[in-house]
Amino acid sequence: MKITIVQGAFLPVPPVQGGAVEKAWYALGREFARQGHTVTHVGRRFEGLPDRERDAGVDYHRVSGFPAPASLLKLKWCDLRYSWNVRRALPEADVLVTNTFWLPMLERRKSRGAVYVHVARYPKGQLRHYPSRAFLQTVSAPIREAILREVPRRTEQVRVIPYPLAPHYLAPFPEQPGREILYTGRLHPEKGVHLLVEAFKRVSPSAPDWRLRLIGPWEFRQGGGGPAYRETLRNAAAGFPVDIDEPIFDEPRLVQAYQRAAIFAYPSLAEKGETFGLSVLEAMAAGCAPVVSSLACFGDFVAAGTNGDVFDHRSATAAENLAGVLGKLIESPATLAARRQAAWNTARGYSLAAVGKTFLDDFALVTRSKNLPP
């Protein structure tokens, strides 16, 4: 098959600035090429990356994009301009995969392939404007339900396929990790990082040999909450064993960070922004016990009381709830060890080869679909 993958306007590929979507499709594109398919990957032009290159069997084509703006209106405008740029770069293909907001509305040429929209966020009304022949793929059951609330007659064109884990994330099980609670992700209020700091402060007096480590982008242009939010976290953590580190975009180094931790906490509050939680799965693959908020998307792979734990983030006592879960894990090494082993086992089912095959099987299916409207 000829497969074109189009990433968004704001983060480059390879994922040198992170991004769950960029990381996943970068790995998938290379897996598709490894299996003999013709792959073109279109992304944002970025300093240090050539406009055109071929690597691992994938043709990379980079066009003018933008740093992520803080304004939602400006973000959509930038995405529109980027999508127009992208159209000129699209080769003929069997399948056109994209996570951009506007491209599915703009690209109507059947020669560019069956439109396969990766819905990486809760839909915001745009799906009803996409061509009726477009397929809609997302990564978790709750987002599928949100898609079908918006386009209820498109049931047969909606599919759920999870994000994959590249081979280097499937690390050996670390028998003796450090006494560390880890968070990786954007340092932004919607991620609930401030709740995690407050929870750790409650736990720390009875667990003085444990540390909390926060790793992630904080700048607005990288999707963070900005310098004021980072300073709020620093002030809240003053006097406690809390490290607030710059983001790690080098994936082997990120795996090492996961392997050093025993618990991975992801207290997201993003009711309409969280779709999967790839960093949670990455941490599980390295043997961390996950502790997550009660957002429905985590339920696809975190089973409370078996391979992880869930706290009620909607309560007025959310920080106290999170502290209670963390405290019980710290106080019971046997429970913590069992959670870590079960999490590690669960992550093995999300290998790149397995998920890549699922996508390729689905691409073959959509290219054979003859009864869709134009």
TORROSE-567249 format. One record per residue (C-alpha): residue number from 1; x, y, z negated; residue in three letters. Coordinates in steps of 0.05 Angstrom, whole numbers, plus 32768, in hexadecimal, padded with zeros to 4 digits. Last residue first. Example, Ala and Ser with C-alpha at 12.3 -4.5 7.8 and 13.67 -1.06 7.14 Angstrom:
! residues 2
2,8111,7FEB,7F71,Ser $
1,80F6,7FA6,7F64,Ala $
This chain:
! residues 374
374,7E95,80D3,8029,Pro $
373,7E65,80A3,8006,Pro $
372,7E82,8061,7FEC,Leu $
371,7E6E,8020,800D,Asn $
370,7EB0,800B,802B,Lys $
369,7EDA,7FFE,7FED,Ser $
368,7F18,7FD7,8005,Arg $
367,7F48,800F,7FF1,Thr $
366,7F27,8010,7FAC,Val $
365,7F34,7FC6,7FA0,Leu $
364,7F7D,7FC7,7FB5,Ala $
363,7F87,8003,7F88,Phe $
362,7F66,7FDC,7F4F,Asp $
361,7F96,7FA2,7F57,Asp $
360,7FD0,7FD2,7F59,Leu $
359,7FB8,7FF4,7F19,Phe $
358,7FB1,7FB2,7EF3,Thr $
357,7FF5,7F9C,7F0C,Lys $
356,8015,7FDC,7EF1,Gly $
355,7FF4,7FD0,7EAD,Val $
354,8013,7F8A,7EA8,Ala $
353,8058,7F9E,7EC3,Ala $
352,805B,7FDD,7E9A,Leu $
351,804D,7FB7,7E5A,Ser $
350,800F,7FC7,7E32,Tyr $
349,8002,7F82,7E12,Gly $
348,8044,7F85,7DEC,Arg $
347,8029,7FC1,7DC5,Ala $
346,7FFB,7F94,7D9C,Thr $
345,8035,7F6A,7D82,Asn $
344,805B,7FA7,7D69,Trp $
343,801D,7FC0,7D46,Ala $
342,8012,7F7D,7D24,Ala $
341,805A,7F7B,7D0C,Gln $
340,8057,7FC3,7CF1,Arg $
339,8014,7FB7,7CCE,Arg $
338,802E,7F78,7CAC,Ala $
337,806E,7F9C,7C95,Ala $
336,8045,7FD6,7C78,Leu $
335,8017,7FA6,7C53,Thr $
334,8052,7F81,7C35,Ala $
333,8076,7FC2,7C23,Pro $
332,8039,7FDA,7BFB,Ser $
331,8043,801E,7BDA,Glu $
330,8058,803F,7C1B,Ile $
329,801B,8025,7C3F,Leu $
328,7FEC,803A,7C08,Lys $
327,800A,807F,7C05,Gly $
326,8003,808B,7C4F,Leu $
325,7FB9,8079,7C4D,Val $
324,7FAC,80A5,7C10,Gly $
323,7FD3,80DF,7C2C,Ala $
322,7FA8,80DD,7C6B,Leu $
321,7F69,80E1,7C41,Asn $
320,7F85,811A,7C18,Glu $
319,7F97,8140,7C57,Ala $
318,7F50,8133,7C73,Ala $
317,7F2C,814B,7C34,Thr $
316,7EFA,8176,7C58,Ala $
315,7EEB,8138,7C81,Ser $
314,7EF2,8134,7CCC,Arg $
313,7F37,8114,7CCB,His $
312,7F1F,80D3,7CAB,Asp $
311,7F5C,80A6,7CA9,Phe $
310,7F6E,806A,7CD4,Val $
309,7FA0,8033,7CC8,Asp $
308,7FCA,8005,7CF3,Gly $
307,7FD3,7FBF,7D0F,Asn $
306,7F9F,7F9C,7CE4,Thr $
305,7F7C,7FCA,7CB2,Gly $
304,7F63,7FF9,7CE8,Ala $
303,7F6A,7FDA,7D2D,Ala $
302,7F93,800B,7D58,Val $
301,7F91,7FF9,7DA3,Phe $
300,7F4F,8011,7DC2,Asp $
299,7F3A,8030,7D80,Gly $
298,7F6B,806A,7D8A,Phe $
297,7F3B,808B,7DBB,Cys $
296,7F04,8090,7D86,Ala $
295,7F26,80C5,7D5D,Leu $
294,7F2A,80AF,7D14,Ser $
293,7F6F,80CB,7D08,Ser $
292,7FAC,809F,7D0F,Val $
291,7FDD,8078,7CE3,Val $
290,8009,804B,7D0D,Pro $
289,8038,8017,7CF0,Ala $
288,8079,801E,7D17,Cys $
287,8099,7FE2,7D38,Gly $
286,80B6,8001,7D78,Ala $
285,807A,7FEE,7DA2,Ala $
284,804E,800E,7D6D,Met $
283,8073,804F,7D76,Ala $
282,8067,804E,7DC2,Glu $
281,801D,803E,7DB5,Leu $
280,8016,807B,7D88,Val $
279,803D,80A6,7DBA,Ser $
278,800A,8092,7DEF,Leu $
277,7FD0,80AE,7DC7,Gly $
276,7F95,809D,7DF4,Phe $
275,7F64,80D4,7E07,Thr $
274,7F6E,810C,7DD5,Glu $
273,7F54,8150,7DEB,Gly $
272,7F0A,8152,7DDA,Lys $
271,7F0E,813F,7D90,Glu $
270,7F55,815A,7D8A,Ala $
269,7F60,8152,7D3F,Leu $
268,7F9E,8126,7D47,Ser $
267,7FBC,8107,7D08,Pro $
266,7FF2,80DC,7D2A,Tyr $
265,801C,80BC,7CF4,Ala $
264,8051,8088,7D06,Phe $
263,8069,805F,7CCB,Ile $
262,80AA,8037,7CC4,Ala $
261,80D7,8067,7CE9,Ala $
260,811D,8059,7D04,Arg $
259,8102,8033,7D40,Gln $
258,80D7,806D,7D57,Tyr $
257,8113,809C,7D57,Ala $
256,813C,8069,7D7F,Gln $
255,8103,8065,7DB1,Val $
254,8106,80B0,7DB9,Leu $
253,8151,80AD,7DC6,Arg $
252,8144,807A,7DFD,Pro $
251,810D,80A8,7E19,Glu $
250,8134,80E8,7E1F,Asp $
249,80FE,811C,7E16,Phe $
248,810A,8127,7DCC,Ile $
247,80E6,8165,7DB1,Pro $
246,8109,8192,7D7E,Glu $
245,8108,817B,7D36,Asp $
244,80DF,818D,7CF8,Ile $
243,80FD,8163,7CBF,Asp $
242,80D6,815C,7C7E,Val $
241,80F4,8147,7C3C,Pro $
240,80CC,817A,7C12,Phe $
239,80E1,81BE,7BF7,Gly $
238,80C3,81E5,7C31,Ala $
237,8091,81BB,7C58,Ala $
236,8059,81EF,7C59,Ala $
235,808A,8225,7C6D,Asn $
234,80A6,81FB,7CA6,Arg $
233,8061,81E8,7CBF,Leu $
232,804A,8231,7CBF,Thr $
231,808B,8244,7CE3,Glu $
230,807B,8211,7D1A,Arg $
229,8035,822E,7D1F,Tyr $
228,8051,8275,7D26,Ala $
227,8084,825F,7D5A,Pro $
226,8051,8243,7D8A,Gly $
225,801B,820E,7D85,Gly $
224,803B,81E1,7DB9,Gly $
223,8026,81D3,7E00,Gly $
222,806C,81D8,7E1E,Gln $
221,8065,8221,7E33,Arg $
220,8048,8231,7DEE,Phe $
219,8087,821A,7DCB,Glu $
218,8080,81E5,7D95,Trp $
217,8099,81A6,7DB8,Pro $
216,80A0,8168,7D8D,Gly $
215,80C0,8141,7D55,Ile $
214,80A6,8142,7D0D,Leu $
213,80CC,8117,7CDA,Arg $
212,80B0,8108,7C95,Leu $
211,80DF,80E9,7C62,Arg $
210,80D9,80B3,7C2D,Trp $
209,8108,80A9,7BF2,Asp $
208,80DE,80D5,7BC3,Pro $
207,80A0,80A9,7BCB,Ala $
206,8075,80BC,7B8E,Ser $
205,8083,8107,7B97,Pro $
204,807F,8101,7BE3,Ser $
203,8037,80E9,7BEB,Val $
202,8013,812C,7BE0,Arg $
201,8047,8152,7C08,Lys $
200,803F,811D,7C3F,Phe $
199,7FF5,812C,7C44,Ala $
198,8002,8177,7C4B,Glu $
197,8036,816C,7C82,Val $
196,8007,813C,7CA6,Leu $
195,7FCE,816D,7CA3,Leu $
194,7FFB,81A3,7CC1,His $
193,800A,8173,7CFB,Val $
192,7FBF,816E,7D0B,Gly $
191,7FCA,8166,7D56,Lys $
190,7F99,819F,7D64,Glu $
189,7FC6,81CE,7D3B,Pro $
188,8001,81C3,7D6C,His $
187,8046,81A5,7D64,Leu $
186,803F,817A,7DA3,Arg $
185,8051,8131,7D99,Gly $
184,807C,8105,7D6D,Thr $
183,806A,80F8,7D24,Tyr $
182,8095,80CB,7CF8,Leu $
181,8090,80B2,7CB1,Ile $
180,80D4,809A,7C99,Glu $
179,80EF,8067,7C69,Arg $
178,811F,804C,7C9C,Gly $
177,8111,800E,7CC5,Pro $
176,8125,7FC9,7CAD,Gln $
175,810E,7F90,7CDA,Glu $
174,810E,7FBA,7D1A,Pro $
173,80E6,7F92,7D4E,Phe $
172,810A,7F93,7D91,Pro $
171,80F6,7FCC,7DBF,Ala $
170,80BC,7FCD,7DEF,Leu $
169,80C5,8017,7DFC,Tyr $
168,8100,8009,7E2B,His $
167,80D2,7FDF,7E57,Pro $
166,80A2,8019,7E69,Ala $
165,8062,8017,7E41,Leu $
164,8023,801D,7E6A,Pro $
163,7FE8,804D,7E63,Tyr $
162,7FA5,802B,7E60,Pro $
161,7F76,8019,7E9A,Ile $
160,7F2C,802C,7E94,Val $
159,7F03,8030,7ED4,Arg $
158,7ECE,805D,7EF1,Val $
157,7EB6,8055,7F38,Gln $
156,7E81,8020,7F2A,Glu $
155,7E61,804B,7EF5,Thr $
154,7E5C,8089,7F21,Arg $
153,7E12,8098,7F16,Arg $
152,7E1C,80B5,7ED0,Pro $
151,7E4C,80EC,7EE7,Val $
150,7E55,8119,7EA9,Glu $
149,7E3E,80E7,7E75,Arg $
148,7E64,80B2,7E9C,Leu $
147,7EA5,80D8,7E94,Ile $
146,7E9A,80DF,7E49,Ala $
145,7E8D,8094,7E42,Glu $
144,7ECD,8085,7E69,Arg $
143,7EF1,80B5,7E3B,Ile $
142,7EDA,808D,7DFE,Pro $
141,7EF0,804B,7E1F,Ala $
140,7F39,805F,7E29,Ser $
139,7F6C,806D,7E60,Val $
138,7F47,808E,7E99,Thr $
137,7F3A,8080,7EE2,Gln $
136,7F07,80A3,7F0E,Leu $
135,7F00,808D,7F56,Phe $
134,7EEE,80C2,7F8A,Ala $
133,7EBC,80B3,7FC1,Arg $
132,7E89,80E2,7FA3,Ser $
131,7EB8,811C,7FAE,Pro $
130,7EC7,8141,7F6D,Tyr $
129,7E97,8178,7F57,His $
128,7E74,814C,7F23,Arg $
127,7EB7,813E,7F05,Leu $
126,7EC7,8187,7EF5,Gln $
125,7E99,818E,7EBA,Gly $
124,7ECE,818F,7E84,Lys $
123,7EE4,8146,7E84,Pro $
122,7F09,812E,7E45,Tyr $
121,7F51,812A,7E59,Arg $
120,7F7E,80FC,7E82,Ala $
119,7F4C,80ED,7EB8,Val $
118,7F79,80CC,7EEC,His $
117,7F54,80D8,7F2D,Val $
116,7F5B,80A5,7F64,Tyr $
115,7F4A,80C4,7FA7,Val $
114,7F4D,808E,7FDC,Ala $
113,7F85,80A3,800B,Gly $
112,7FA3,80DF,802D,Arg $
111,7F83,80CB,8070,Ser $
110,7F3F,80D4,8050,Lys $
109,7F4A,811F,8050,Arg $
108,7F20,813F,8019,Arg $
107,7F57,815E,7FED,Glu $
106,7F3B,819D,7FCD,Leu $
105,7F0B,8181,7F99,Met $
104,7F39,8148,7F84,Pro $
103,7F73,817A,7F82,Leu $
102,7F53,81AA,7F50,Trp $
101,7F5E,818D,7F0A,Phe $
100,7F9F,8168,7F17,Thr $
99,7FA4,8120,7EFD,Asn $
98,7FB1,8101,7F42,Thr $
97,7FB5,80BE,7F64,Val $
96,7FAD,80BD,7FB0,Leu $
95,7FA5,8076,7FCB,Val $
94,7FAE,805B,8012,Asp $
93,7FDD,8091,8028,Ala $
92,7FEC,80C6,805C,Glu $
91,801E,80F7,803F,Pro $
90,800D,8130,8010,Leu $
89,803C,816B,800E,Ala $
88,800E,81A1,802C,Arg $
87,7FD7,818D,7FFA,Arg $
86,8008,8198,7FC0,Val $
85,800E,81E3,7FCB,Asn $
84,7FC2,81EA,7FC8,Trp $
83,7FC2,81C1,7F88,Ser $
82,7FF7,81EF,7F6A,Tyr $
81,7FCD,822C,7F76,Arg $
80,7F90,820B,7F56,Leu $
79,7FB8,81F1,7F1B,Asp $
78,7FD3,8238,7F0F,Cys $
77,7F8C,8253,7F0F,Trp $
76,7F75,821C,7EDF,Lys $
75,7FAE,822D,7EAF,Leu $
74,7F9F,8278,7EB5,Lys $
73,7F58,826B,7E9D,Leu $
72,7F71,823E,7E64,Leu $
71,7FA1,8274,7E4C,Ser $
70,7FE1,825C,7E2B,Ala $
69,8004,8251,7E6D,Pro $
68,8028,8210,7E7F,Ala $
67,8067,8220,7EA6,Pro $
66,8055,8220,7EF0,Phe $
65,8059,81F8,7F31,Gly $
64,807C,81FE,7F74,Ser $
63,8083,81BB,7F98,Val $
62,80AB,817C,7F8A,Arg $
61,80AB,813E,7FB6,His $
60,80C6,80FD,7F99,Tyr $
59,80CA,80C0,7FC7,Asp $
58,80CB,8081,7F9C,Val $
57,80F8,8045,7FAA,Gly $
56,811F,804B,7F6A,Ala $
55,8130,8093,7F7D,Asp $
54,8123,80BA,7FBC,Arg $
53,812B,8106,7FB9,Glu $
52,8109,8146,7FCF,Arg $
51,8104,8189,7FAB,Asp $
50,8141,8177,7F83,Pro $
49,813D,8178,7F37,Leu $
48,816A,81A5,7F0D,Gly $
47,8136,81DC,7F06,Glu $
46,80F0,81C2,7F12,Phe $
45,80BF,81BD,7F4C,Arg $
44,807F,819E,7F32,Arg $
43,806A,8159,7F4A,Gly $
42,805B,812C,7F85,Val $
41,806C,80E2,7F81,His $
40,806C,80BB,7FC3,Thr $
39,8069,8070,7FBC,Val $
38,806D,803A,7FF2,Thr $
37,805E,7FF7,7FD1,His $
36,8090,7FBE,7FC8,Gly $
35,8086,7FA8,7F80,Gln $
34,80C0,7FD4,7F6A,Arg $
33,809D,800F,7F8B,Ala $
32,805F,8004,7F61,Phe $
31,808B,7FFF,7F22,Glu $
30,80AE,8040,7F34,Arg $
29,806B,8063,7F3B,Gly $
28,8053,8044,7EFA,Leu $
27,808E,805F,7ED2,Ala $
26,8085,80A5,7EEC,Tyr $
25,803A,809D,7EE4,Trp $
24,8040,808E,7E99,Ala $
23,8074,80C2,7E87,Lys $
22,8050,80F9,7EAD,Glu $
21,800D,80E9,7E8C,Val $
20,802C,80E5,7E47,Ala $
19,8052,8127,7E4F,Gly $
18,809C,812F,7E42,Gly $
17,80C7,8169,7E5A,Gln $
16,80F8,813E,7E83,Val $
15,80BD,8114,7E9A,Pro $
14,80DB,8101,7EDD,Pro $
13,80AF,8123,7EF5,Val $
12,80A2,816B,7EE0,Pro $
11,806D,8189,7EB2,Leu $
10,803F,81C3,7EC4,Phe $
9,801C,81BB,7F07,Ala $
8,8000,8175,7EFF,Gly $
7,8017,8133,7F1C,Gln $
6,8006,8118,7F61,Val $
5,8011,80CE,7F6F,Ile $
4,800E,80B6,7FB7,Thr $
3,8008,806B,7FC5,Ile $
2,8012,8049,8008,Lys $
1,8000,8000,8000,Met $
